[in-house]
Amino acid sequence: MLSPEQASVERGLSVTKEVSVEHLAETSLSKQRTIVDHISSVGGFLKVDYCNGLLLSTSSARSKYYQFLDDKKKAEKKTRNI
């Protein structure tokens, strides 16, 4: 049987395990953990306040990610040419 402190840590590890994806950068994991903590603190996914800024940000996330990958590829190409 786990003590209350250990049980809390165990639940946290369970949540982390569910949201972790192989090969994510450390910052991505940190941001995911922040999101999971917020969802837990407000009492669940359905109780999160979805403001317009959040919705706009998520709708443009894919294009921002592709732009990031493109910029990274260009930087690597430039570094190889030097």
FILOMAR-32502 format. One record per residue (C-alpha): y, z, x; residue in one letter; residue number from 1. Coordinates in nm, 3 decimals. Layout:
<r><py>Y</py><pz>Z</pz><px>X</px><aa>a</aa><i>NUM</i></r>
...
REM end
This chain:
<r><py>0.000</py><pz>0.000</pz><px>0.000</px><aa>m</aa><i>1</i></r>
<r><py>0.347</py><pz>-0.087</pz><px>0.127</px><aa>l</aa><i>2</i></r>
<r><py>0.641</py><pz>0.150</pz><px>0.140</px><aa>s</aa><i>3</i></r>
<r><py>0.945</py><pz>0.041</pz><px>-0.069</px><aa>p</aa><i>4</i></r>
<r><py>1.123</py><pz>-0.078</pz><px>0.247</px><aa>e</aa><i>5</i></r>
<r><py>0.824</py><pz>-0.284</pz><px>0.357</px><aa>q</aa><i>6</i></r>
<r><py>0.773</py><pz>-0.425</pz><px>0.009</px><aa>a</aa><i>7</i></r>
<r><py>1.131</py><pz>-0.552</pz><px>0.008</px><aa>s</aa><i>8</i></r>
<r><py>1.078</py><pz>-0.721</pz><px>0.344</px><aa>v</aa><i>9</i></r>
<r><py>0.747</py><pz>-0.863</pz><px>0.223</px><aa>e</aa><i>10</i></r>
<r><py>0.914</py><pz>-1.014</pz><px>-0.087</px><aa>r</aa><i>11</i></r>
<r><py>1.185</py><pz>-1.161</pz><px>0.136</px><aa>g</aa><i>12</i></r>
<r><py>0.924</py><pz>-1.320</pz><px>0.361</px><aa>l</aa><i>13</i></r>
<r><py>0.749</py><pz>-1.463</pz><px>0.057</px><aa>s</aa><i>14</i></r>
<r><py>1.072</py><pz>-1.626</pz><px>-0.063</px><aa>v</aa><i>15</i></r>
<r><py>1.146</py><pz>-1.756</pz><px>0.287</px><aa>t</aa><i>16</i></r>
<r><py>0.796</py><pz>-1.903</pz><px>0.307</px><aa>k</aa><i>17</i></r>
<r><py>0.846</py><pz>-2.088</pz><px>-0.020</px><aa>e</aa><i>18</i></r>
<r><py>1.176</py><pz>-2.247</pz><px>0.082</px><aa>v</aa><i>19</i></r>
<r><py>1.104</py><pz>-2.317</pz><px>0.447</px><aa>s</aa><i>20</i></r>
<r><py>1.025</py><pz>-2.672</pz><px>0.544</px><aa>v</aa><i>21</i></r>
<r><py>0.879</py><pz>-2.785</pz><px>0.873</px><aa>e</aa><i>22</i></r>
<r><py>1.121</py><pz>-2.894</pz><px>1.147</px><aa>h</aa><i>23</i></r>
<r><py>1.443</py><pz>-2.773</pz><px>0.984</px><aa>l</aa><i>24</i></r>
<r><py>1.726</py><pz>-2.689</pz><px>1.217</px><aa>a</aa><i>25</i></r>
<r><py>1.813</py><pz>-2.322</pz><px>1.255</px><aa>e</aa><i>26</i></r>
<r><py>2.140</py><pz>-2.369</pz><px>1.068</px><aa>t</aa><i>27</i></r>
<r><py>1.958</py><pz>-2.527</pz><px>0.775</px><aa>s</aa><i>28</i></r>
<r><py>1.719</py><pz>-2.234</pz><px>0.753</px><aa>l</aa><i>29</i></r>
<r><py>2.010</py><pz>-1.991</pz><px>0.772</px><aa>s</aa><i>30</i></r>
<r><py>2.191</py><pz>-2.173</pz><px>0.491</px><aa>k</aa><i>31</i></r>
<r><py>1.876</py><pz>-2.183</pz><px>0.280</px><aa>q</aa><i>32</i></r>
<r><py>1.831</py><pz>-1.810</pz><px>0.330</px><aa>r</aa><i>33</i></r>
<r><py>2.192</py><pz>-1.752</pz><px>0.217</px><aa>t</aa><i>34</i></r>
<r><py>2.127</py><pz>-1.955</pz><px>-0.098</px><aa>i</aa><i>35</i></r>
<r><py>1.805</py><pz>-1.768</pz><px>-0.175</px><aa>v</aa><i>36</i></r>
<r><py>1.980</py><pz>-1.435</pz><px>-0.122</px><aa>d</aa><i>37</i></r>
<r><py>2.258</py><pz>-1.535</pz><px>-0.361</px><aa>h</aa><i>38</i></r>
<r><py>2.014</py><pz>-1.651</pz><px>-0.627</px><aa>i</aa><i>39</i></r>
<r><py>1.830</py><pz>-1.320</pz><px>-0.596</px><aa>s</aa><i>40</i></r>
<r><py>2.154</py><pz>-1.119</pz><px>-0.612</px><aa>s</aa><i>41</i></r>
<r><py>2.270</py><pz>-1.279</pz><px>-0.939</px><aa>v</aa><i>42</i></r>
<r><py>1.934</py><pz>-1.226</pz><px>-1.106</px><aa>g</aa><i>43</i></r>
<r><py>1.771</py><pz>-1.566</pz><px>-1.082</px><aa>g</aa><i>44</i></r>
<r><py>1.829</py><pz>-1.938</pz><px>-1.072</px><aa>f</aa><i>45</i></r>
<r><py>1.942</py><pz>-1.964</pz><px>-1.434</px><aa>l</aa><i>46</i></r>
<r><py>2.222</py><pz>-1.711</pz><px>-1.381</px><aa>k</aa><i>47</i></r>
<r><py>2.397</py><pz>-1.896</pz><px>-1.096</px><aa>v</aa><i>48</i></r>
<r><py>2.752</py><pz>-2.005</pz><px>-1.184</px><aa>d</aa><i>49</i></r>
<r><py>2.769</py><pz>-2.382</pz><px>-1.127</px><aa>y</aa><i>50</i></r>
<r><py>3.135</py><pz>-2.466</pz><px>-1.073</px><aa>c</aa><i>51</i></r>
<r><py>3.267</py><pz>-2.823</pz><px>-1.043</px><aa>n</aa><i>52</i></r>
<r><py>3.311</py><pz>-2.789</pz><px>-0.666</px><aa>g</aa><i>53</i></r>
<r><py>2.944</py><pz>-2.702</pz><px>-0.622</px><aa>l</aa><i>54</i></r>
<r><py>2.831</py><pz>-2.990</pz><px>-0.842</px><aa>l</aa><i>55</i></r>
<r><py>3.054</py><pz>-3.240</pz><px>-0.656</px><aa>l</aa><i>56</i></r>
<r><py>2.935</py><pz>-3.112</pz><px>-0.321</px><aa>s</aa><i>57</i></r>
<r><py>2.568</py><pz>-3.147</pz><px>-0.411</px><aa>t</aa><i>58</i></r>
<r><py>2.616</py><pz>-3.492</pz><px>-0.560</px><aa>s</aa><i>59</i></r>
<r><py>2.762</py><pz>-3.620</pz><px>-0.232</px><aa>s</aa><i>60</i></r>
<r><py>2.517</py><pz>-3.435</pz><px>-0.005</px><aa>a</aa><i>61</i></r>
<r><py>2.281</py><pz>-3.731</pz><px>0.047</px><aa>r</aa><i>62</i></r>
<r><py>2.558</py><pz>-3.966</pz><px>0.158</px><aa>s</aa><i>63</i></r>
<r><py>2.696</py><pz>-3.698</pz><px>0.392</px><aa>k</aa><i>64</i></r>
<r><py>2.348</py><pz>-3.652</pz><px>0.540</px><aa>y</aa><i>65</i></r>
<r><py>2.304</py><pz>-4.026</pz><px>0.596</px><aa>y</aa><i>66</i></r>
<r><py>2.648</py><pz>-4.039</pz><px>0.758</px><aa>q</aa><i>67</i></r>
<r><py>2.546</py><pz>-3.750</pz><px>0.985</px><aa>f</aa><i>68</i></r>
<r><py>2.228</py><pz>-3.931</pz><px>1.088</px><aa>l</aa><i>69</i></r>
<r><py>2.422</py><pz>-4.252</pz><px>1.153</px><aa>d</aa><i>70</i></r>
<r><py>2.680</py><pz>-4.068</pz><px>1.367</px><aa>d</aa><i>71</i></r>
<r><py>2.402</py><pz>-3.892</pz><px>1.558</px><aa>k</aa><i>72</i></r>
<r><py>2.226</py><pz>-4.222</pz><px>1.624</px><aa>k</aa><i>73</i></r>
<r><py>2.552</py><pz>-4.379</pz><px>1.749</px><aa>k</aa><i>74</i></r>
<r><py>2.619</py><pz>-4.081</pz><px>1.978</px><aa>a</aa><i>75</i></r>
<r><py>2.269</py><pz>-4.101</pz><px>2.126</px><aa>e</aa><i>76</i></r>
<r><py>2.305</py><pz>-4.474</pz><px>2.179</px><aa>k</aa><i>77</i></r>
<r><py>2.642</py><pz>-4.422</pz><px>2.348</px><aa>k</aa><i>78</i></r>
<r><py>2.493</py><pz>-4.149</pz><px>2.572</px><aa>t</aa><i>79</i></r>
<r><py>2.209</py><pz>-4.380</pz><px>2.679</px><aa>r</aa><i>80</i></r>
<r><py>2.453</py><pz>-4.657</pz><px>2.766</px><aa>n</aa><i>81</i></r>
<r><py>2.657</py><pz>-4.432</pz><px>2.997</px><aa>i</aa><i>82</i></r>
REM end
